């Protein structure tokens, strides 16, 4: 004969099973996950020059943050005593990066995520590896020379980014009143500016510099000197995984204390880089020097 559980107890039982499974996966930790699978999952981007970007649809991402994460991979390999770890990349964006980190799709988010106190409630951050200023890129012919000149203009941003939040905050305070146009990612935002659909593009200054350097006509653009806010970039990892976080922190801190981080900086910010062999000529700021001298993962 058929045996049927009442719906309510059955639902409760299933919920308990799934909860236990999730707890077991969390308890296992990232290092055990990597050892059992022989792979590490890295979250990357298509076009965040020079931090994380691809040269072609089929190529693996390259960049400053990616190089730091590959150092973490080496440390994981040594810690686990594995001869080889396969690195698998997943392309993320501003809206899905935290959910896909939390659900285990990726183990590290290696791009340009700003370390904020709000995000710290959901994920952990490695020591910050860069500090940027949120500002705007415009065409030199636009007549825009300062942030107040954006009033009444069409301004491009990126969905899910801190820049869009800062711009909306400025609008609420009455500081700047603009028509906001959201791009789906950083390259889409620059396309809005380059094609004239937007008069300005608000984003991190260093990312703006990377996109301008890679543009067919870089001399047509300029970056405003004013800043909406200074922000630290950090590599994201899952919360409540102290063993993995300790290894990540030790690796990043080691790069800073040894001076190796400065060599990576020179490679990506002060030297010709692919695909056009353009040089960002982006000298290290005092804020960046400070985080390398005194590593921390403080959020804004």
C-alpha positions in Angstrom: 0.0 0.0 0.0 1.0 3.7 -0.4 2.3 5.5 2.6 1.9 9.3 2.5 3.4 11.9 4.9 1.2 14.9 5.7 2.4 17.9 3.6 3.5 20.1 6.6 5.8 17.4 8.2 7.2 16.5 4.8 8.0 20.1 4.0 9.7 20.4 7.4 11.7 17.2 6.9 12.9 18.3 3.5 13.9 21.7 4.8 15.9 20.0 7.6 17.7 17.8 5.0 18.6 20.8 2.8 19.7 22.9 5.9 21.9 20.0 7.1 23.4 19.7 3.7 24.2 23.4 3.5 25.7 23.3 7.0 27.9 20.3 6.1 29.1 22.0 3.0 30.0 25.1 5.0 31.7 23.1 7.7 33.8 21.3 5.1 35.5 24.5 4.2 37.0 25.8 1.0 40.3 24.0 1.4 38.6 20.6 1.7 36.4 21.4 -1.2 39.5 22.2 -3.3 41.4 19.1 -2.2 38.5 16.8 -3.0 37.8 18.3 -6.4 41.4 19.2 -7.4 40.0 22.6 -8.7 39.7 26.1 -7.5 36.9 28.3 -8.8 37.8 32.0 -9.5 35.4 34.7 -10.3 36.7 37.1 -13.0 35.6 39.8 -15.4 35.7 40.3 -19.1 36.8 43.9 -19.3 38.1 45.4 -16.1 41.5 46.6 -17.4 44.1 46.1 -15.8 42.6 44.1 -12.9 40.7 41.3 -14.6 40.0 41.1 -18.3 40.1 38.7 -21.3 42.0 39.2 -24.6 39.5 37.0 -26.5 36.3 35.0 -25.8 38.3 31.8 -25.4 41.2 33.1 -23.4 41.7 32.9 -19.6 41.5 36.2 -17.7 44.6 38.2 -17.0 45.3 41.3 -14.8 46.6 42.7 -11.6 44.0 41.1 -9.3 44.2 37.9 -11.2 47.9 37.7 -10.6 47.4 38.1 -6.9 44.8 35.3 -6.9 47.2 33.0 -8.8 49.6 33.6 -5.9 46.8 32.4 -3.6 46.4 29.3 -5.8 50.1 28.5 -5.4 49.7 28.9 -1.6 46.7 26.6 -1.5 48.6 24.0 -3.6 51.5 24.1 -1.2 49.2 23.9 1.9 47.3 20.9 0.6 50.4 19.2 -0.8 48.9 18.9 -4.3 51.2 18.7 -7.4 48.5 20.6 -9.4 45.3 22.5 -9.0 43.1 23.2 -11.9 41.9 26.9 -12.1 38.4 27.3 -13.4 37.1 30.8 -14.2 33.5 32.1 -14.0 32.7 35.5 -15.5 30.8 37.5 -12.9 29.2 40.9 -12.8 28.3 43.5 -10.2 24.9 41.9 -9.5 25.7 38.2 -9.3 29.2 38.2 -7.8 28.1 37.8 -4.1 25.4 35.2 -4.6 27.7 33.0 -6.8 30.4 33.3 -4.2 28.0 32.4 -1.4 26.5 29.4 -3.1 30.0 27.9 -3.9 30.0 28.5 -7.7 33.3 30.5 -7.1 35.8 30.4 -4.2 37.4 33.8 -4.8 36.2 36.9 -6.5 39.3 38.4 -8.2 38.4 41.7 -9.8 37.6 45.2 -8.5 35.0 44.7 -5.8 34.9 47.6 -3.3 35.2 46.5 0.3 32.2 48.0 2.1 30.8 47.4 5.6 27.5 46.5 4.0 29.1 43.7 1.9 31.1 42.5 5.0 27.8 41.3 6.4 27.6 38.8 3.5 31.2 38.0 2.6 34.8 38.2 3.9 37.5 40.3 2.2 41.3 39.8 1.9 43.5 42.7 2.8 42.8 45.5 0.3 45.1 45.5 -2.8 44.1 48.8 -4.3 42.5 52.2 -3.4 40.6 54.1 -6.1 38.7 57.3 -6.4 35.1 57.5 -7.8 34.9 60.2 -10.4 33.8 60.8 -14.0 35.3 60.4 -17.5 34.1 62.8 -20.2 35.0 63.8 -23.7 37.4 66.7 -23.8 34.9 68.4 -26.2 32.0 68.2 -23.7 32.8 71.4 -21.8 32.5 69.4 -18.5 35.4 70.2 -16.2 34.1 69.5 -12.7 31.4 67.3 -11.0 28.9 70.2 -10.7 29.0 70.5 -14.5 27.2 67.1 -14.7 24.0 68.8 -13.6 21.3 68.1 -16.2 23.5 65.7 -18.1 23.1 62.0 -19.1 25.5 60.1 -16.9 26.4 56.4 -17.4 27.0 54.1 -14.4 27.2 50.3 -13.9 24.3 48.3 -12.4 25.1 47.1 -8.9 28.2 49.2 -8.5 29.1 51.6 -5.6 29.4 54.4 -8.1 25.7 54.2 -8.9 24.9 54.4 -5.1 27.2 57.4 -4.7 25.7 59.2 -7.6 22.2 58.6 -6.3 23.3 59.9 -2.9 24.6 63.1 -4.5 21.2 63.5 -6.3 19.3 63.1 -3.0 21.4 65.7 -1.3 20.9 68.1 -4.2 24.6 68.2 -5.0 24.2 66.8 -8.5 21.1 66.3 -10.5 21.6 64.0 -13.5 19.8 61.6 -15.9 21.2 58.2 -15.0 21.8 55.6 -17.6 22.9 52.1 -16.3 25.2 49.9 -18.3 25.2 46.1 -17.6 29.0 46.1 -17.1 32.0 48.4 -17.2 32.6 48.1 -21.0 28.9 48.7 -21.7 29.1 51.9 -19.6 32.1 53.1 -21.6 30.2 52.4 -24.8 27.4 54.7 -23.6 30.0 57.5 -23.3 32.0 56.8 -26.5 28.8 56.7 -28.6 27.5 59.9 -27.2 24.5 58.4 -25.5 26.0 59.6 -22.2 27.8 62.8 -21.5 29.9 61.3 -18.7 30.7 57.9 -17.1 31.0 57.7 -13.4 33.3 54.9 -12.2 36.6 54.2 -10.4 39.3 56.4 -11.8 41.7 53.6 -12.5 39.2 51.6 -14.5 38.3 54.7 -16.5 42.0 55.1 -17.2 42.2 51.5 -18.4 39.3 51.8 -20.8 40.5 55.1 -22.1 44.0 53.7 -22.8 42.4 50.8 -24.7 40.0 53.0 -26.7 40.8 53.7 -30.4 41.0 57.4 -29.7 42.3 57.8 -26.1 43.1 61.5 -26.6 39.4 62.3 -26.9 38.8 61.7 -23.2 39.8 63.1 -19.8 39.1 62.1 -16.2 37.9 64.7 -13.7 40.1 65.4 -10.8 37.3 65.6 -8.2 36.2 62.5 -6.3 32.9 61.3 -4.9 34.7 58.9 -2.6 37.9 56.9 -2.1 37.3 53.2 -2.1 39.4 50.1 -1.3 39.4 47.0 -3.5 39.4 43.6 -1.9 39.3 40.0 -3.0 36.1 38.4 -1.7 35.8 35.0 -0.1 33.1 33.2 1.8 32.4 34.1 5.4 33.0 31.7 8.3 35.9 29.9 6.8 38.8 30.8 9.1 41.3 28.3 7.7 41.0 29.5 4.1 40.8 33.2 5.1 44.0 32.8 7.1 45.8 31.4 4.1 44.5 34.1 1.8 45.4 36.9 4.3 48.9 35.4 4.8 49.5 35.3 1.1 48.3 38.8 0.3 50.2 40.2 3.3 53.3 38.4 2.2 53.2 40.0 -1.2 53.0 43.4 0.4 55.7 42.8 3.0 58.1 41.3 0.5 57.7 44.1 -2.0 56.4 41.6 -4.6 53.1 43.6 -4.9 55.1 46.6 -6.1 56.5 44.5 -9.0 53.0 43.4 -9.9 51.9 47.1 -9.7 54.7 48.2 -12.1 53.8 45.4 -14.5 50.1 46.4 -14.8 50.1 50.2 -14.2 53.4 51.5 -15.3 54.3 49.3 -18.3 52.7 48.5 -21.7 49.9 45.9 -21.3 47.8 43.9 -23.8 45.9 44.1 -26.0 47.1 47.4 -27.5 50.4 47.7 -25.5 49.1 50.9 -23.9 50.6 52.2 -20.7 48.2 53.4 -18.1 51.0 55.5 -16.5 49.1 55.3 -13.3 51.6 56.0 -10.5 51.0 54.5 -7.0 49.1 56.9 -4.9 49.7 57.7 -1.2 46.6 55.7 -0.3 47.9 52.6 -2.1 51.3 52.9 -0.5 49.7 53.1 2.9 47.7 49.9 2.5 50.8 48.1 1.3 52.8 49.4 4.3 50.0 48.6 6.8 47.7 45.9 5.2 44.1 45.9 6.4 40.6 44.9 5.2 38.7 47.9 6.5 35.5 48.7 4.6 33.9 52.0 3.7 
